Amino acid sequence: MNSARSRRSLPKEPPMPPAPAAFANEIEDFIGTLELERGLSRNTSQAYEKDLVQAAHFLARRGVAGWQAATTDDLAAWLHWLADEKFTESSQARKLSAMRMLFRKHLIPTGARADDPTELLSGPKFRRKLPQVLSPGEMEKLLVAPMGADAYSVRDRAMLELFYSSGLRISELCGLTLQQVDLEHGFVRVFGKGSKERVVPLGDKARDAITAYLGSGRLRLVKERTGSELFLSERGKAISRKTVWLIVKTHAQRAGISKHVKPHLLRHSFATHLLGGGADLRAIQEMLGHASIGTTQIYTAVESSRLLDQHAKHHPRNKLKE
């Protein structure tokens, strides 16, 4: 697998210009508070920062002098602009959430604003899409795609097995250390959103793949300054999210899977296949690290949709012609 050349050839997204000066200090202070007091990961706080910087540029172009001067009409115009620019409903909702948090968790408590101009704003109305999943057959094709004996193939096989066995988020997998994996007892200790800890079982196939990786693949990737990171890059450092995305995409293409396969699709597949096999919804919630059972219930809709599709295709009464 010529992964080094592939990774270097990935196009880089142009960096977001810094926030206008009249808005920058409040954004910086707010993001610092989020990371310090709420324990948000750097990836999450960067997403908030990017959304707010983008909003600040819009407001500045509109002639708004700073967050203290922004009105409800200004922010409503910003929401209309997001819709006109074809941002998805989920992106619009996330950006509005970041804006509300800025005012309610920072500007108002610190006395920078006395009122909340986001109070009367309505988020986008959208129908929640069912997450796409791989079928068990497609999943099997993906898992056997990296079949080489080289270090990268052994590593990639262990990562894919772990994704499917334990339903990890990509940030959780990239952040794993050797100490978090207990192969003897068959579990992995994960620190999820908000640094919340949970213990997730390891299936036999994942244990075997990780054991093989630790016994050969990882040893060949270790460099002088390598730490305790579980999955290593070609430079002996913790593997990046971007590299994992590329690895999953590459092996899906090799497996002949036509769907747009990304790491989170494997998490969806994990949960849906567990539910289809009879697992308890509460147990799936715990394994996924969802704070609310409502978030996990989307997978019941996925499974119901699959069953309806199978019924429509295969039940004899659905095949009768008028």
Secondary structure as UniProt FT lines:
FT   HELIX           3..8
FT   HELIX           21..37
FT   HELIX           42..61
FT   TURN            62..63
FT   HELIX           67..69
FT   HELIX           72..84
FT   TURN            85..86
FT   HELIX           89..102
FT   HELIX           103..107
FT   TURN            108..111
FT   TURN            117..120
FT   HELIX           136..143
FT   HELIX           151..166
FT   HELIX           170..174
FT   HELIX           178..180
FT   STRAND          181..182
FT   TURN            183..186
FT   STRAND          187..191
FT   HELIX           193..195
FT   STRAND          197..201
FT   HELIX           204..212
FT   HELIX           213..217
FT   HELIX           218..221
FT   TURN            224..225
FT   TURN            234..235
FT   HELIX           241..254
FT   TURN            255..256
FT   HELIX           263..276
FT   TURN            277..278
FT   HELIX           281..288
FT   HELIX           293..296
FT   HELIX           298..314
FT   HELIX           316..318
//
